[in-house]
Every structure is written in C-alpha cells, then in structure tokens.
Amino acid sequence: MNCRTGTRRSGFNLVETMVASVILSGAVLALGAVSSGALTQMRLNRQYETAASIVDKQLTLIDAVGIDQFIEQGQSEGVVEELEPGYAWTVQTEYVGIDNVYLVAITVRWLDRQRPRQIVVQTRLNGTSTVAPLGQGAQER
C-alpha cells in the first residue's frame, strides 16, 4: 500500500465547496430580490409621473379657458386610454364664496396589477382666464 503520512493534498474538500455554494446562492437570490423590488418601484413611479402629467394638462386647460368657462362646458371627467395602464380623471369644482375663487380637485385613477391607485390634487383658482379673448389684443393697439 502506498500511503504517505504527513503529506496533505492542497484544495478544497466537499464540505467547504458546499458551504461556498450555499453562500453564493444566497447572495444571488438576495440580489435578485432587490432588483425585482427596484423594477417594481420604478414602474410605479412612472405611473405616478404619468398621472401627475394628466393633472398638469387639466390644470393648464382650466387655467387657459378660465374656470367659469370650464364649468360651463361641463367637461369634468375623462379617460386617457392611449397611456398604459389606462387612466381615468375627474375634476370637481366648488365655489369658495370669496371673490371669484374656486376650489378645484383633480383625481386620476388607474389599476396597477389589479390594485387601484390614485392621485388627488387640490388647488384654488381665480375665476378669470389667463388667455386674452380673440380680438382684444387688436383693439388695444
């Protein structure tokens, strides 16, 4: 029998290799979970940005035509289907009773993986338009 005593083989044994594999697998799983969470949060942030953009467009429209004209037109709700996942918006106005001031609340709703989400923005607007009516600028000249 050829058995040497006192010599030791260099390298890793089976137990050391298994422990290293378990540690590496745990690190990869943790990294995957963090990445998945970050992607989900980024998608949700993009949806909130889109909803804020819809609110901004509605406020710009109200500001341009004037709150009085906006109320007369009766356009207080709508749906934006061309944007995923589909956004529904509503505008509620309430006369405050001071001068020409109105309380305006804009709500945007959408579904995110079967979970309802919404953003609500409230502001007070003066009842006059910021855009001069046609012909008014020509009369002043």
C-alpha positions as CSV (number, residue, x, y, z in Angstrom):
1,M,0.0,0.0,0.0
2,N,1.3,3.4,-0.9
3,C,0.2,5.6,1.9
4,R,2.2,8.6,2.8
5,T,1.9,10.1,6.2
6,G,2.5,13.8,6.8
7,T,1.6,14.9,3.3
8,R,-1.5,16.8,2.7
9,R,-3.3,17.4,-0.5
10,S,-4.0,21.0,-1.4
11,G,-7.5,22.1,-2.5
12,F,-11.0,22.1,-1.1
13,N,-12.9,19.3,0.4
14,L,-16.6,18.6,-0.3
15,V,-17.9,20.4,2.8
16,E,-16.1,23.6,2.0
17,T,-17.3,23.6,-1.6
18,M,-20.9,23.0,-0.4
19,V,-20.8,25.9,2.1
20,A,-19.3,28.2,-0.5
21,S,-22.1,27.2,-3.0
22,V,-24.8,27.9,-0.4
23,I,-23.4,31.4,0.5
24,L,-23.1,32.3,-3.2
25,S,-26.6,31.1,-3.9
26,G,-28.0,33.2,-1.0
27,A,-26.2,36.3,-2.3
28,V,-27.5,35.8,-5.8
29,L,-31.1,35.3,-4.5
30,A,-30.8,38.5,-2.4
31,L,-29.5,40.5,-5.3
32,G,-32.4,39.2,-7.5
33,A,-35.0,40.2,-4.9
34,V,-33.5,43.7,-4.6
35,S,-33.5,44.1,-8.4
36,S,-37.1,42.9,-8.7
37,G,-38.2,45.3,-6.0
38,A,-36.4,48.2,-7.7
39,L,-38.0,47.4,-11.0
40,T,-41.5,47.3,-9.4
41,Q,-40.9,50.6,-7.7
42,M,-39.6,52.2,-10.9
43,R,-42.7,51.1,-12.8
44,L,-45.0,52.5,-10.1
45,N,-43.0,55.8,-10.1
46,R,-43.5,56.0,-13.8
47,Q,-47.3,55.6,-13.4
48,Y,-47.4,58.3,-10.8
49,E,-45.4,60.6,-13.1
50,T,-47.9,59.9,-15.9
51,A,-50.8,60.7,-13.5
52,A,-49.2,63.9,-12.5
53,S,-48.8,64.8,-16.1
54,I,-52.5,64.3,-16.7
55,V,-53.3,66.6,-13.7
56,D,-50.9,69.2,-15.1
57,K,-52.7,69.1,-18.5
58,Q,-56.1,69.5,-16.9
59,L,-54.9,72.4,-14.8
60,T,-53.3,74.1,-17.8
61,L,-56.6,73.7,-19.7
62,I,-58.6,75.1,-16.8
63,D,-56.2,78.0,-16.5
64,A,-56.2,78.8,-20.2
65,V,-60.0,78.8,-20.7
66,G,-60.9,80.0,-17.2
67,I,-62.7,78.1,-14.5
68,D,-66.1,79.7,-15.3
69,Q,-65.9,78.6,-19.0
70,F,-64.6,75.2,-17.9
71,I,-67.6,74.7,-15.6
72,E,-70.0,75.8,-18.4
73,Q,-68.5,73.3,-20.8
74,G,-69.2,70.5,-18.4
75,Q,-66.0,68.6,-19.1
76,S,-65.4,67.2,-15.6
77,E,-64.3,63.7,-16.3
78,G,-62.5,61.6,-19.0
79,V,-60.4,58.6,-19.8
80,V,-56.9,58.5,-21.2
81,E,-56.7,55.1,-22.9
82,E,-53.7,55.6,-25.1
83,L,-51.4,55.5,-22.0
84,E,-50.9,52.2,-20.2
85,P,-52.5,51.0,-17.9
86,G,-55.4,53.4,-18.7
87,Y,-56.1,56.5,-16.6
88,A,-59.5,58.0,-15.6
89,W,-59.6,61.6,-14.4
90,T,-62.3,63.7,-12.7
91,V,-62.4,67.4,-12.0
92,Q,-64.5,68.6,-9.1
93,T,-65.0,72.4,-8.6
94,E,-66.6,74.2,-5.7
95,Y,-67.2,77.9,-5.4
96,V,-65.4,79.1,-2.2
97,G,-67.6,82.2,-1.8
98,I,-64.7,84.7,-1.8
99,D,-64.4,86.9,-4.9
100,N,-64.1,84.6,-7.9
101,V,-62.2,81.8,-6.1
102,Y,-62.9,78.2,-6.8
103,L,-61.6,75.1,-5.1
104,V,-60.5,72.6,-7.8
105,A,-59.8,68.9,-7.0
106,I,-58.4,66.7,-9.8
107,T,-58.4,63.0,-9.2
108,V,-56.6,60.5,-11.5
109,R,-57.3,56.8,-11.0
110,W,-55.7,53.7,-12.6
111,L,-55.2,50.0,-12.0
112,D,-51.7,48.6,-11.3
113,R,-51.8,44.8,-11.4
114,Q,-55.4,44.7,-10.2
115,R,-54.6,47.2,-7.4
116,P,-56.4,50.5,-7.6
117,R,-54.1,53.6,-7.4
118,Q,-55.0,57.3,-7.4
119,I,-53.5,60.7,-7.1
120,V,-55.6,63.7,-5.9
121,V,-54.5,67.3,-6.3
122,Q,-56.4,70.3,-4.9
123,T,-55.8,74.0,-5.6
124,R,-57.6,77.3,-5.6
125,L,-58.1,79.1,-8.9
126,N,-59.3,82.6,-9.7
127,G,-62.4,82.6,-12.0
128,T,-60.7,84.6,-14.8
129,S,-58.9,83.3,-17.8
130,T,-55.2,83.9,-18.3
131,V,-55.7,83.9,-22.1
132,A,-57.0,87.2,-23.7
133,P,-60.1,86.7,-25.8
134,L,-59.6,86.9,-29.6
135,G,-59.7,90.5,-30.9
136,Q,-58.9,92.1,-27.5
137,G,-55.2,92.5,-28.3
138,A,-56.1,94.1,-31.7
139,Q,-58.4,96.7,-30.1
140,E,-55.7,97.8,-27.6
141,R,-53.2,98.6,-30.4
